[in-house]
Every structure is written in C-alpha cells, then in structure tokens.
Amino acid sequence: MLTSKQRAALRGYANQMETILQVGKSGITETVIQQVNDALNAREMIKMRVLENSLLTAKEAAIEISKQTGSEVVQVIGTRFVLYKRNPKEPVYELGR
C-alpha cells in the first residue's frame, strides 16, 4: 500500500510519461493484462488510456486491472490512469519505504 507521500512522488514522475497502453471496446482482456504485467515488470509504472468506445470508465478500468495485476492505482485523470508495481529485484523509483 502506498502512502500519500509516495503516491504524490509517483504522480510527479507520471507527469513526464507517455501513454503506452489503451483499453478499447473489447475491454480488459487476457492480452491487455499480459501486456500490463510485462510493462510493469520492465518499467514499474505505466500510464494507460481508456478509449471513448470502451464500456468502462478510466476509474473502473484502473481498479480492475490493478486487481488482476497486483499493482496500485496512482491516479486517474479524465480518460487516463497510472499504475505502479514495485520491481523487487531492480526498483526504478526510490520511494523511501
């Protein structure tokens, strides 16, 4: 579980990030979950977007994906959201746990 200070630090890092994955009209499929897992293992934090034709809101998608991947929702703004999952072997972001 992230503290408010850790979440704030991650939001600062997320401002510079590009959106790398999207949730479309197919919703959250096994392929999307696999791509999210791979991206989180490589980067620790990713920014995603929910397309207008999706049946899910950004908040719903963020919560569902975080449950299925074991990640944490850093923030949800509009159609975009940020997920974080610490890499125990090679952490990218030092959060002062």
C-alpha positions as CSV (number, residue, x, y, z in Angstrom):
1,M,0.0,0.0,0.0
2,L,1.3,3.4,-1.0
3,T,1.4,6.3,1.4
4,S,0.2,9.7,0.3
5,K,3.8,11.0,0.1
6,Q,4.8,8.0,-2.1
7,R,1.7,8.5,-4.3
8,A,2.5,12.2,-4.6
9,A,6.1,11.4,-5.7
10,L,4.9,8.9,-8.3
11,R,2.3,11.4,-9.6
12,G,5.2,13.8,-10.2
13,Y,7.1,11.1,-12.2
14,A,4.0,10.2,-14.1
15,N,3.6,13.8,-15.5
16,Q,6.5,13.2,-17.8
17,M,5.3,9.8,-19.0
18,E,3.7,8.9,-22.3
19,T,0.6,6.7,-22.5
20,I,1.7,3.3,-23.6
21,L,-1.4,1.1,-23.4
22,Q,-5.1,1.5,-24.2
23,V,-8.3,-0.1,-23.2
24,G,-10.7,-0.2,-26.1
25,K,-14.2,-1.6,-26.9
26,S,-13.0,-5.2,-26.1
27,G,-12.5,-4.1,-22.5
28,I,-10.0,-5.8,-20.3
29,T,-8.9,-9.0,-22.0
30,E,-6.2,-11.5,-21.1
31,T,-4.0,-9.9,-23.7
32,V,-4.3,-6.5,-22.0
33,I,-3.5,-8.0,-18.6
34,Q,-0.4,-9.7,-20.0
35,Q,0.8,-6.5,-21.7
36,V,0.3,-4.6,-18.5
37,N,2.2,-7.2,-16.5
38,D,5.1,-7.1,-19.0
39,A,5.2,-3.3,-19.0
40,L,5.0,-3.1,-15.2
41,N,7.9,-5.6,-14.9
42,A,10.0,-3.6,-17.2
43,R,9.1,-0.1,-16.1
44,E,7.4,-0.3,-12.6
45,M,4.9,2.5,-13.6
46,I,2.8,2.9,-16.7
47,K,0.2,5.3,-18.0
48,M,-2.8,4.0,-19.7
49,R,-5.8,5.4,-21.5
50,V,-9.5,4.3,-21.9
51,L,-10.8,4.9,-25.4
52,E,-14.2,6.6,-25.9
53,N,-15.8,3.4,-27.3
54,S,-14.9,1.4,-24.2
55,L,-17.8,0.4,-21.9
56,L,-15.6,1.1,-18.9
57,T,-14.7,4.4,-17.2
58,A,-11.0,5.1,-16.5
59,K,-11.6,4.5,-12.8
60,E,-13.3,1.2,-13.4
61,A,-10.6,0.0,-15.7
62,A,-7.8,1.1,-13.4
63,I,-9.3,-0.7,-10.4
64,E,-10.0,-3.9,-12.4
65,I,-6.5,-4.0,-14.0
66,S,-4.8,-3.3,-10.6
67,K,-6.7,-6.2,-9.0
68,Q,-5.7,-8.6,-11.8
69,T,-2.0,-7.5,-11.9
70,G,-1.4,-6.8,-8.2
71,S,-0.5,-3.2,-8.9
72,E,-1.6,0.0,-7.3
73,V,-3.6,2.9,-8.9
74,V,-1.5,6.0,-8.6
75,Q,-4.0,8.4,-10.2
76,V,-7.0,8.7,-12.5
77,I,-7.5,11.8,-14.5
78,G,-10.1,12.0,-17.3
79,T,-9.6,9.0,-19.6
80,R,-6.0,8.3,-18.4
81,F,-4.7,6.5,-15.4
82,V,-1.4,5.5,-13.9
83,L,-0.5,2.1,-12.4
84,Y,2.5,1.2,-10.2
85,K,4.0,-2.1,-9.2
86,R,7.4,-2.2,-7.5
87,N,10.0,-4.5,-9.0
88,P,11.6,-6.3,-6.0
89,K,14.8,-7.1,-7.9
90,E,15.6,-3.8,-9.7
91,P,13.4,-0.9,-8.4
92,V,13.3,2.1,-10.7
93,Y,11.7,4.6,-8.3
94,E,13.1,5.1,-4.9
95,L,10.2,5.9,-2.6
96,G,11.8,5.7,0.8
97,R,9.7,2.8,2.2
